[in-house]
Amino acid sequence: MERLTEELMKLGYTVDTAVGRQHGVVVIRSFPVQIGRHAGKVLDVGIPGNDFPFTPPAGVHFRPELAPNGANNVNPSPLGPGWQYWSRRLTDWRIDRSARHIISYVNKVLLDA
């Protein structure tokens, strides 16, 4: 998680590892949504990163909730009340195993949200 935290901080994000440490999640605080129907919102984004950069995240945690739980692979998150887990596949991990690629992935999930 340390490497993912460092890479995200170099990209200018405020990172909190305490919230998701027991779940292997790095949390970006106050992530500004710039695209899609949620543009203008500010979210906390949890990224599974326990073994970064070896395994791609299998989904993203968002707070506040953006959609109904139980539909389209969106479920309550183990991070606690107000969090959702969106199960989404990250493609091209073999080509680019970087935090920048993960941010692009988060933006794609939000664009399709």
Backbone as ProteinMPNN parsed JSONL, in Angstrom:
{"seq_chain_A": "MERLTEELMKLGYTVDTAVGRQHGVVVIRSFPVQIGRHAGKVLDVGIPGNDFPFTPPAGVHFRPELAPNGANNVNPSPLGPGWQYWSRRLTDWRIDRSARHIISYVNKVLLDA", "coords_chain_A": {"N_chain_A": [[0.815, -1.192, 0.0], [2.07, 1.135, 0.499], [3.547, 1.946, -1.745], [1.56, 2.528, -3.663], [0.268, 4.595, -2.292], [2.352, 6.525, -2.237], [2.675, 7.026, -5.026], [0.142, 8.068, -5.676], [0.136, 10.38, -4.107], [2.207, 11.789, -5.319], [0.909, 12.444, -7.621], [-0.673, 14.408, -6.714], [-2.827, 13.952, -4.993], [-4.699, 13.795, -1.93], [-4.135, 11.466, 0.482], [-5.338, 8.797, 2.476], [-4.508, 6.244, 4.53], [-5.361, 5.053, 6.812], [-8.148, 4.597, 7.094], [-8.88, 2.432, 5.382], [-7.003, 0.462, 5.945], [-7.23, -2.12, 7.246], [-8.588, -3.465, 5.309], [-6.966, -3.417, 3.131], [-7.028, -1.133, 1.53], [-6.447, 1.946, -0.079], [-7.304, 5.27, 0.491], [-8.419, 7.985, -1.343], [-8.899, 11.234, -0.484], [-11.427, 13.669, -0.917], [-11.825, 13.627, -3.795], [-12.144, 15.14, -6.844], [-14.817, 14.94, -9.037], [-14.808, 15.063, -12.448], [-16.034, 14.389, -14.79], [-18.851, 12.942, -16.56], [-22.162, 12.14, -15.263], [-21.93, 12.721, -12.606], [-20.263, 14.828, -12.382], [-18.674, 17.557, -10.808], [-19.18, 16.771, -8.24], [-17.664, 15.871, -5.113], [-15.786, 13.265, -3.939], [-14.868, 10.59, -1.686], [-12.543, 8.141, -2.476], [-11.892, 4.785, -2.532], [-9.258, 2.595, -3.096], [-8.356, -0.63, -3.772], [-5.238, -1.798, -2.825], [-3.402, -3.512, -1.757], [-1.442, -5.245, -2.745], [-0.228, -3.762, -4.706], [2.161, -3.08, -7.204], [1.283, -5.459, -8.359], [-1.211, -6.82, -8.638], [-4.187, -5.877, -10.27], [-6.688, -3.506, -9.147], [-9.895, -4.826, -8.326], [-12.138, -3.437, -8.255], [-13.781, -0.416, -7.079], [-14.162, 1.675, -4.238], [-16.624, 3.977, -3.196], [-17.525, 7.012, -1.577], [-19.721, 9.608, -0.998], [-22.54, 7.342, -1.434], [-23.421, 6.472, -4.762], [-25.269, 5.17, -6.335], [-28.069, 2.85, -6.379], [-27.73, 0.149, -4.093], [-27.023, -3.265, -4.883], [-27.547, -3.467, -7.576], [-26.142, -3.768, -10.843], [-23.559, -4.686, -10.052], [-22.948, -3.168, -7.784], [-22.444, -2.666, -4.42], [-22.827, -2.628, -0.785], [-19.978, -1.404, 0.937], [-17.198, -2.843, 2.703], [-15.894, -0.882, 4.054], [-17.501, 0.662, 5.59], [-20.423, 2.529, 6.84], [-22.141, 4.475, 4.391], [-20.34, 4.05, 2.368], [-19.759, 2.561, -0.845], [-19.119, -0.342, -2.819], [-17.947, -0.759, -5.998], [-17.824, -3.141, -8.294], [-15.658, -3.511, -10.809], [-13.868, -4.161, -13.772], [-10.436, -3.61, -14.381], [-8.724, -2.88, -17.229], [-5.906, -3.718, -19.366], [-3.768, -3.945, -17.555], [-1.328, -5.251, -17.66], [0.125, -3.719, -19.38], [0.304, -1.147, -18.254], [1.064, -0.444, -15.106], [0.422, 1.557, -13.081], [-0.263, 4.262, -10.745], [-1.383, 6.394, -12.084], [-2.714, 5.116, -14.187], [-4.653, 3.797, -12.687], [-6.128, 5.988, -11.759], [-7.21, 6.852, -14.186], [-8.836, 4.665, -14.655], [-10.622, 4.894, -12.455], [-11.89, 7.265, -13.222], [-13.113, 6.354, -15.579], [-14.927, 4.486, -14.542], [-16.545, 6.267, -13.122], [-17.514, 7.793, -15.24], [-19.155, 6.0, -16.523], [-20.978, 5.597, -14.574]], "CA_chain_A": [[0.0, 0.0, 0.0], [2.935, 2.31, 0.572], [3.919, 2.392, -3.09], [0.388, 3.17, -4.255], [0.107, 5.863, -1.58], [3.373, 7.455, -2.731], [2.376, 7.413, -6.405], [-1.035, 8.937, -5.674], [0.535, 11.671, -3.548], [2.98, 12.472, -6.36], [-0.068, 12.961, -8.584], [-1.334, 15.547, -6.084], [-4.003, 13.56, -4.225], [-4.612, 13.627, -0.482], [-4.334, 10.033, 0.674], [-5.535, 8.334, 3.844], [-4.391, 4.79, 4.575], [-5.909, 4.553, 8.075], [-9.535, 4.161, 6.936], [-9.01, 1.135, 4.744], [-5.838, -0.393, 6.189], [-7.586, -3.512, 7.536], [-9.128, -4.066, 4.084], [-5.994, -3.267, 2.059], [-7.533, -0.079, 0.649], [-5.923, 3.303, 0.04], [-8.414, 6.19, 0.267], [-8.177, 9.352, -1.809], [-9.863, 12.16, 0.113], [-11.872, 14.829, -1.7], [-11.547, 13.417, -5.214], [-13.099, 15.924, -7.643], [-15.343, 14.264, -10.227], [-14.771, 16.058, -13.519], [-16.722, 13.903, -15.983], [-20.041, 12.143, -16.341], [-23.309, 12.773, -14.612], [-21.565, 13.104, -11.24], [-19.289, 15.933, -12.464], [-18.884, 18.598, -9.819], [-19.215, 16.181, -6.907], [-16.381, 15.545, -4.488], [-15.951, 11.949, -3.322], [-13.744, 9.806, -1.187], [-12.394, 6.989, -3.363], [-11.053, 3.731, -1.973], [-8.636, 1.761, -4.128], [-7.628, -1.782, -3.249], [-3.842, -1.673, -3.216], [-2.594, -4.292, -0.826], [-0.268, -5.812, -3.41], [0.139, -2.9, -5.83], [1.53, -3.035, -8.52], [1.2, -6.805, -8.925], [-2.575, -7.189, -8.978], [-5.029, -4.688, -10.476], [-7.883, -3.471, -8.311], [-11.063, -5.472, -8.937], [-13.258, -2.524, -8.095], [-13.51, 0.862, -6.419], [-15.083, 2.068, -3.17], [-16.977, 5.393, -3.265], [-18.34, 7.643, -0.55], [-20.992, 8.997, -0.655], [-23.119, 6.384, -2.364], [-23.792, 7.089, -6.04], [-26.292, 4.374, -7.019], [-28.694, 1.877, -5.474], [-27.006, -1.097, -3.837], [-27.63, -4.486, -5.374], [-27.709, -3.448, -9.035], [-24.944, -3.487, -11.644], [-22.355, -4.974, -9.278], [-22.734, -2.127, -6.778], [-22.831, -3.25, -3.137], [-22.247, -1.958, 0.376], [-18.543, -1.624, 1.091], [-16.759, -3.174, 4.064], [-15.27, 0.289, 4.673], [-18.419, 1.217, 6.571], [-21.631, 3.22, 6.391], [-21.961, 5.536, 3.41], [-19.423, 3.597, 1.326], [-20.193, 1.532, -1.783], [-18.091, -1.014, -3.604], [-18.319, -0.952, -7.398], [-16.984, -4.168, -8.9], [-15.403, -3.177, -12.207], [-12.587, -4.696, -14.242], [-9.43, -2.697, -14.916], [-8.081, -3.528, -18.373], [-4.553, -3.321, -19.775], [-2.861, -3.86, -16.404], [0.005, -5.726, -18.046], [0.788, -2.649, -20.136], [0.536, 0.033, -17.414], [0.794, -0.752, -13.697], [0.727, 2.797, -12.373], [-1.359, 4.983, -10.098], [-2.014, 7.204, -13.128], [-3.654, 4.216, -14.862], [-5.757, 3.576, -11.759], [-6.965, 7.205, -11.785], [-7.973, 6.776, -15.438], [-9.834, 3.635, -14.399], [-11.634, 5.495, -11.579], [-12.653, 8.2, -14.06], [-13.962, 5.571, -16.495], [-16.04, 3.963, -13.734], [-17.441, 7.388, -12.848], [-18.143, 8.193, -16.497], [-20.19, 5.015, -16.806], [-21.861, 5.481, -13.39]], "C_chain_A": [[0.859, 1.256, 0.0], [3.275, 2.849, -0.814], [2.748, 3.089, -3.778], [0.146, 4.524, -3.606], [1.083, 6.902, -2.098], [3.062, 7.943, -4.144], [1.168, 8.351, -6.474], [-0.697, 10.322, -5.137], [1.359, 12.469, -4.558], [2.073, 13.054, -7.438], [-0.897, 14.106, -7.995], [-2.567, 15.22, -5.255], [-3.694, 13.488, -2.732], [-5.023, 12.195, -0.177], [-4.425, 9.705, 2.157], [-5.452, 6.812, 3.828], [-5.046, 4.218, 5.835], [-7.308, 3.967, 7.901], [-9.627, 2.737, 6.413], [-7.905, 0.148, 5.02], [-6.218, -1.854, 6.417], [-8.157, -4.225, 6.321], [-8.166, -3.954, 2.91], [-6.382, -2.21, 1.044], [-6.864, 1.247, 0.97], [-7.06, 4.252, -0.331], [-7.893, 7.543, -0.197], [-9.279, 10.21, -1.211], [-10.174, 13.279, -0.872], [-11.477, 14.739, -3.17], [-12.579, 14.19, -6.029], [-13.526, 15.16, -8.895], [-15.476, 15.313, -11.333], [-15.538, 15.639, -14.767], [-17.969, 13.126, -15.599], [-21.119, 12.875, -15.581], [-23.04, 13.168, -13.16], [-20.527, 14.232, -11.215], [-19.675, 17.023, -11.47], [-18.966, 18.067, -8.397], [-17.787, 15.943, -6.417], [-16.604, 14.28, -3.666], [-14.698, 11.527, -2.576], [-13.724, 8.546, -2.042], [-11.434, 6.004, -2.714], [-10.556, 2.818, -3.076], [-7.923, 0.588, -3.456], [-6.179, -1.746, -3.744], [-2.897, -2.456, -2.348], [-1.343, -4.873, -1.474], [0.081, -5.057, -4.697], [1.655, -2.935, -6.013], [1.296, -4.414, -9.152], [-0.197, -7.185, -9.409], [-3.413, -5.93, -9.187], [-6.2, -4.684, -9.498], [-9.067, -4.091, -9.057], [-12.304, -4.601, -8.835], [-12.82, -1.286, -7.338], [-14.574, 1.09, -5.348], [-15.341, 3.567, -3.308], [-17.772, 5.791, -2.032], [-18.51, 9.09, -0.925], [-21.469, 8.035, -1.739], [-23.616, 7.11, -3.612], [-24.931, 6.378, -6.753], [-26.934, 3.427, -6.012], [-27.813, 0.632, -5.3], [-27.767, -2.274, -4.426], [-27.838, -4.539, -6.875], [-26.372, -3.153, -9.694], [-23.638, -3.657, -10.871], [-21.952, -3.838, -8.338], [-23.29, -2.664, -5.464], [-22.287, -2.424, -1.984], [-20.77, -2.342, 0.519], [-18.214, -2.029, 2.527], [-16.088, -1.993, 4.769], [-16.204, 0.994, 5.646], [-19.601, 1.936, 5.97], [-21.298, 4.353, 5.413], [-21.045, 5.173, 2.26], [-20.11, 2.553, 0.441], [-18.985, 0.931, -2.466], [-18.649, -1.265, -4.992], [-17.34, -1.946, -7.997], [-16.866, -3.877, -10.391], [-14.011, -3.655, -12.579], [-11.688, -3.584, -14.78], [-8.689, -3.434, -16.033], [-6.664, -3.008, -18.583], [-3.568, -3.188, -18.616], [-1.451, -4.309, -16.756], [0.81, -4.636, -18.746], [1.177, -1.485, -19.229], [0.093, -0.267, -15.991], [1.114, 0.46, -12.824], [-0.509, 3.376, -11.687], [-2.09, 5.848, -11.119], [-3.046, 6.371, -13.902], [-4.866, 3.945, -13.968], [-6.684, 4.786, -11.731], [-7.793, 7.242, -13.069], [-9.117, 5.776, -15.307], [-10.962, 4.176, -13.517], [-12.508, 6.442, -12.396], [-13.568, 7.466, -15.04], [-15.15, 4.992, -15.745], [-17.046, 5.079, -13.469], [-18.162, 7.863, -14.106], [-19.318, 7.277, -16.822], [-21.227, 4.898, -15.679], [-23.222, 6.109, -13.628]], "O_chain_A": [[0.421, 2.316, -0.448], [3.291, 4.061, -1.03], [2.931, 4.13, -4.409], [-0.15, 5.499, -4.297], [0.694, 8.038, -2.37], [3.172, 9.136, -4.428], [1.17, 9.315, -7.24], [-1.187, 11.326, -5.654], [1.224, 13.69, -4.642], [2.425, 14.037, -8.091], [-1.721, 14.702, -8.689], [-3.288, 16.133, -4.85], [-2.577, 13.163, -2.328], [-6.12, 11.763, -0.531], [-3.694, 10.255, 2.981], [-6.261, 6.162, 3.166], [-5.264, 3.009, 5.912], [-7.621, 2.94, 8.503], [-10.379, 1.925, 6.953], [-7.86, -0.911, 4.393], [-5.593, -2.744, 5.84], [-8.21, -5.455, 6.294], [-8.51, -4.355, 1.799], [-6.111, -2.351, -0.148], [-6.73, 1.626, 2.133], [-7.712, 4.062, -1.358], [-7.05, 8.164, 0.452], [-10.462, 9.937, -1.414], [-9.288, 13.771, -1.57], [-10.872, 15.66, -3.719], [-13.774, 13.92, -5.915], [-12.689, 14.782, -9.714], [-16.167, 16.319, -11.171], [-15.684, 16.429, -15.7], [-18.124, 12.704, -14.453], [-21.008, 14.067, -15.293], [-23.844, 13.875, -12.553], [-19.977, 14.553, -10.162], [-20.849, 17.362, -11.317], [-18.835, 18.834, -7.443], [-16.845, 15.831, -7.202], [-17.488, 14.226, -2.812], [-13.609, 12.048, -2.814], [-14.77, 7.951, -2.302], [-10.299, 6.351, -2.387], [-11.337, 2.327, -3.891], [-6.998, 0.786, -2.668], [-5.932, -1.671, -4.948], [-1.724, -2.107, -2.216], [-0.301, -4.982, -0.828], [0.612, -5.633, -5.646], [2.375, -2.825, -5.021], [1.13, -4.511, -10.368], [-0.347, -7.8, -10.465], [-3.357, -5.01, -8.37], [-6.655, -5.745, -9.07], [-9.221, -3.903, -10.263], [-13.386, -4.986, -9.278], [-11.647, -1.125, -7.0], [-15.74, 0.741, -5.532], [-14.408, 4.345, -3.51], [-18.578, 5.02, -1.513], [-17.508, 9.766, -1.157], [-20.875, 7.935, -2.813], [-24.159, 8.212, -3.532], [-25.507, 6.932, -7.689], [-26.405, 3.224, -4.919], [-27.229, 0.136, -6.263], [-28.998, -2.279, -4.464], [-28.268, -5.567, -7.397], [-25.567, -2.383, -9.17], [-22.716, -2.856, -11.025], [-20.767, -3.582, -8.127], [-24.451, -3.066, -5.39], [-21.386, -1.609, -2.176], [-20.384, -3.478, 0.247], [-18.889, -1.598, 3.462], [-15.75, -2.087, 5.949], [-15.764, 1.828, 6.438], [-19.775, 1.96, 4.751], [-20.321, 5.082, 5.583], [-20.972, 5.906, 1.274], [-20.931, 1.765, 0.911], [-17.966, 1.592, -2.668], [-19.691, -1.902, -5.149], [-16.164, -1.634, -8.185], [-17.838, -3.98, -11.138], [-13.081, -3.56, -11.778], [-12.133, -2.725, -15.542], [-8.098, -4.489, -15.801], [-6.282, -1.975, -18.032], [-2.629, -2.395, -18.694], [-0.481, -3.793, -16.2], [2.04, -4.641, -18.703], [2.245, -0.896, -19.398], [-1.102, -0.336, -15.703], [1.97, 0.394, -11.941], [-1.643, 3.023, -12.009], [-3.306, 6.014, -11.022], [-4.123, 6.866, -14.233], [-5.991, 3.872, -14.463], [-7.903, 4.625, -11.685], [-8.962, 7.626, -13.035], [-10.224, 6.014, -15.789], [-12.135, 3.938, -13.803], [-13.733, 6.421, -12.271], [-14.684, 7.917, -15.298], [-16.269, 5.003, -16.259], [-18.254, 4.87, -13.576], [-19.313, 8.294, -14.031], [-20.346, 7.724, -17.331], [-22.225, 4.19, -15.813], [-24.072, 6.095, -12.739]]}, "name": "protein", "num_of_chains": 1, "seq": "MERLTEELMKLGYTVDTAVGRQHGVVVIRSFPVQIGRHAGKVLDVGIPGNDFPFTPPAGVHFRPELAPNGANNVNPSPLGPGWQYWSRRLTDWRIDRSARHIISYVNKVLLDA"}
